[in-house]
Amino acid sequence: MKIAIAGSHGLIGTYIVNDFRLKNHTVTRIVRSKNIAGIFWDPVTNYINQDKLESFDIIINLCGNNIASISPLCINKELIYSSRVGTNLLLSRAISKLKNPPKYFISASACGIYKSSKNDISENSSYGKGFLPQLALDWEEASRFYDTPKTKIINLRLGQVISKKSLFLKIMKNLIYYLRVSSIGSGNQCWPWISINDVIGIMNFVINSNFLEGPINIVSPQKATSKEFLSKLAQGLNINPIFTIPRPIIKLGAGKLSSQILLNDYPVVPEKLQQNNYNFIEEDLSQTLKNLL
């Protein structure tokens, strides 16, 4: 298949490009520099040569400035928003004008779209309120803002992606290694997670289907509370953590957006993937972490 990918140099994009090419797909990067091979675009000025997007089977947008940060002072809401919503609007508009549009336009999204809950969260669950849920909602709506009748839209509602290069995993390892942290807040809040190998597997599952459409929860079927996540990570590091970081300290030190991600309860389940018989590659958190340490 011919596949065009924006955000191809990010955490997920790097793995996806390598995997697709190993499977003999023709992958073209959508890039922001004229000095890099690929299709040039400039989302700031809303420029893209749409003729270059003709006849691709799949177009994927993985763009999105980091929300999690070592320092809350580094958070730029405007950039977080425009890097997601603005890029999707630009690609949606370009696809709507193509003579030979792709069968799929796949966009990243996030589990932060949902309302914090004690009950299982499926693709049909209620949305939350505030900046993060509205961001995810606008992100998804931008992917289908323009009429694209020949193109199915997929929104990948991602949990925390676990890989050797993930910023989230690096931060958690540092909290355990340097501060001996065993729990964040009550520790009972669920953290939706997914291994990078399953992200790759799910992407292949999606592009080879002709029936999947709409939002898909990209999470492991094995739910984990924050306390369980940190405990399993500590076991892998052979460290016995003992300290709890109270909620007020998290809110003060991590900033509003990151603290919502860390403290909200998101027992998200991959209902649509399970209904369509996707076979998870790494659904055991302990083994997944062990493979990365």
C-alpha positions in Angstrom: 0.0 0.0 0.0 1.0 3.6 -0.5 0.9 5.4 2.9 1.6 9.0 3.7 2.4 9.9 7.4 2.5 13.3 9.1 4.3 13.3 12.5 6.5 10.4 11.2 9.5 11.5 13.3 7.7 11.3 16.7 7.6 8.4 19.1 4.9 6.4 17.4 5.7 7.6 13.8 9.3 6.4 14.0 8.2 2.8 14.8 5.3 2.8 12.4 7.5 4.0 9.4 10.1 1.3 10.1 7.4 -1.4 10.4 5.5 -0.4 7.3 8.6 -0.4 5.2 9.7 -3.8 6.5 6.2 -5.0 5.3 7.0 -3.6 1.9 4.5 -0.7 2.0 5.6 2.5 0.2 5.8 5.1 2.9 6.1 8.8 2.2 6.7 11.3 5.1 4.7 14.6 5.3 7.4 16.9 6.5 7.9 20.6 7.5 11.3 21.0 6.0 12.1 21.3 2.3 15.4 19.7 3.0 13.9 16.4 4.1 12.6 13.8 1.6 8.8 13.8 1.5 5.7 15.9 0.9 6.3 19.4 2.2 3.7 21.2 4.3 3.5 24.2 6.6 0.5 23.9 9.0 1.2 27.4 10.4 0.3 28.9 7.0 -2.1 26.2 6.0 0.0 25.1 3.1 0.2 21.7 1.5 0.5 20.7 -2.1 -2.6 18.5 -2.2 -1.7 17.1 -5.7 1.1 15.3 -3.9 -1.5 13.4 -1.8 -3.3 11.9 -4.8 -3.7 8.1 -5.0 -2.4 7.2 -1.5 -4.2 4.3 0.1 -3.8 5.6 3.7 -3.0 9.0 5.1 -2.0 9.1 8.8 -1.6 12.1 11.1 0.4 11.5 14.3 1.2 15.2 15.0 0.8 16.5 18.5 3.1 18.6 20.7 3.9 16.9 24.1 1.4 17.5 26.9 3.4 15.6 29.5 6.5 17.6 30.5 9.3 17.5 33.1 8.3 21.1 33.9 4.8 22.6 33.8 6.4 25.8 32.7 7.1 24.2 29.3 3.4 23.7 28.6 2.2 25.7 25.6 -1.6 25.3 25.3 -1.8 27.1 21.9 0.9 24.9 20.4 -0.7 21.7 21.9 -4.0 22.7 20.3 -2.8 23.9 16.9 -0.4 20.9 16.4 -3.4 18.6 16.7 -6.5 20.4 15.5 -4.8 22.6 12.9 -3.0 19.8 11.2 -6.1 17.6 11.1 -8.1 20.5 9.5 -5.5 21.0 6.9 -5.3 17.3 5.9 -9.1 16.9 6.0 -9.5 19.9 3.6 -6.8 18.5 1.3 -8.4 15.0 1.3 -11.8 16.5 0.5 -10.4 17.9 -2.7 -8.6 14.8 -4.0 -9.7 13.1 -7.2 -8.3 9.8 -5.8 -8.7 10.0 -2.0 -7.4 7.4 0.5 -9.6 4.6 1.8 -8.5 5.7 5.3 -7.6 8.9 7.1 -6.2 7.8 10.5 -5.6 10.4 13.2 -4.1 10.1 16.7 -6.4 11.1 19.6 -6.4 10.4 23.3 -8.2 8.7 26.2 -8.3 12.1 27.8 -11.5 12.7 25.8 -13.5 10.8 28.4 -15.0 11.7 31.7 -13.2 10.3 34.7 -15.1 7.3 35.9 -15.0 4.3 38.2 -16.8 2.2 35.6 -15.3 0.7 32.4 -14.9 3.3 29.6 -15.7 2.2 26.1 -15.8 4.1 22.8 -19.4 5.1 23.6 -18.8 6.5 27.1 -19.4 10.1 28.1 -16.9 12.9 27.3 -15.3 14.9 30.0 -15.2 18.7 30.5 -12.2 21.0 30.5 -9.2 21.7 28.2 -8.0 18.1 27.6 -11.4 16.5 26.7 -12.3 19.5 24.5 -8.9 19.3 22.9 -9.4 15.6 22.0 -13.0 16.3 20.8 -11.9 19.2 18.6 -9.0 17.0 17.4 -11.4 14.3 16.2 -13.9 16.7 14.8 -11.2 18.3 12.7 -10.4 15.0 11.1 -13.9 14.9 9.6 -14.6 18.6 9.3 -14.7 18.5 5.5 -16.8 16.1 3.6 -14.8 13.0 2.6 -17.4 10.4 1.5 -14.9 8.0 -0.1 -12.6 8.0 3.0 -13.2 6.3 6.3 -12.0 8.2 9.4 -10.3 6.5 12.3 -9.5 8.2 15.6 -6.9 6.4 17.7 -7.8 7.1 21.3 -4.4 6.3 22.7 -3.5 5.4 26.3 0.0 6.0 27.5 2.3 4.4 24.9 5.0 2.3 26.6 8.3 2.0 24.8 12.0 2.5 25.6 11.7 6.1 24.3 8.5 7.1 26.0 8.7 10.3 28.1 6.0 8.9 30.4 8.0 5.8 31.2 11.2 7.9 31.7 9.4 10.2 34.2 8.0 7.2 36.1 11.4 5.4 36.2 13.0 8.6 37.6 10.3 9.0 40.3 11.0 5.4 41.5 14.7 5.5 41.1 15.5 8.9 42.6 12.5 9.5 45.0 11.4 5.9 45.8 7.8 6.8 44.8 5.3 4.0 45.3 2.0 5.9 44.7 0.7 9.0 43.1 -2.3 10.4 44.9 -4.5 7.6 46.2 -2.9 5.2 43.7 -6.3 3.7 42.8 -6.9 5.7 39.6 -6.5 3.6 36.4 -3.9 4.6 33.9 -4.7 3.4 30.4 -1.6 2.0 28.7 -0.6 0.2 25.5 2.7 -1.2 24.4 4.4 0.2 21.3 4.3 -3.3 19.7 0.5 -3.3 20.1 0.2 0.2 18.6 2.1 -1.2 15.6 -0.1 -4.3 15.6 -3.3 -2.3 15.8 -2.2 0.1 13.0 -1.6 -2.9 10.7 -4.9 -4.4 11.8 -6.7 -1.2 10.9 -5.1 -0.6 7.5 -5.8 -4.1 6.4 -9.4 -3.9 7.4 -12.2 -2.5 5.2 -14.8 -2.2 7.9 -13.3 -0.4 11.0 -14.3 3.2 11.3 -14.6 6.0 13.9 -13.0 6.1 17.4 -10.9 3.1 18.6 -9.6 2.8 22.2 -5.9 2.0 21.8 -5.3 0.5 25.3 -4.4 -2.9 26.8 -7.3 -5.1 28.0 -5.3 -5.5 31.3 -6.2 -2.4 33.3 -3.7 -1.0 35.8 -4.0 1.5 38.6 -1.2 3.9 39.1 -0.1 2.0 42.2 0.0 -1.2 40.3 1.9 0.4 37.4 4.5 1.8 39.7 4.8 -1.4 41.7 5.4 -3.5 38.6 7.9 -1.0 37.3 9.7 -0.9 40.6 9.9 -4.7 40.6 11.5 -4.6 37.2 14.0 -2.0 38.5 14.6 -4.1 41.7 13.7 -1.2 43.9 11.4 -1.1 46.9 9.6 2.3 46.8 8.0 3.6 50.0 6.8 7.2 49.4 3.4 8.5 48.2 3.2 11.8 46.4 0.0 13.5 47.7 -2.5 15.0 45.2 -1.8 18.6 46.2 1.9 18.1 45.5 1.2 16.6 42.1 -1.1 19.5 41.2 1.5 22.0 42.3 4.5 20.3 40.8 3.1 18.8 37.6 0.8 21.6 36.5 -2.9 21.4 35.7 -2.8 19.3 32.5 -0.2 16.7 33.6 -1.9 16.3 37.0 -5.2 15.5 35.3 -3.5 12.8 33.3 -1.9 11.4 36.5 -4.8 11.7 38.9 -8.0 11.2 36.8 -9.5 7.7 36.8 -9.6 6.3 33.2 -10.5 2.5 33.2 -10.6 2.5 29.5 -11.3 -0.8 27.7 -10.5 -1.7 24.0 -14.1 -2.8 23.3 -14.1 -2.2 19.6 -10.8 -4.1 19.1 -12.0 -7.0 21.1 -15.3 -7.1 19.3 -13.4 -7.3 16.0 -11.0 -10.0 17.3 -7.7 -8.1 17.5 -5.2 -10.4 19.2 -3.0 -8.4 21.6 0.7 -8.9 21.4 1.6 -7.6 24.9 -1.3 -7.3 27.3 0.6 -8.2 30.5 2.1 -5.1 32.0 4.8 -6.8 34.1 6.2 -8.6 31.0 5.9 -5.5 28.9 7.9 -3.5 31.4 10.4 -6.3 31.9 11.1 -6.4 28.1 11.9 -2.6 28.2 14.2 -2.5 31.2 
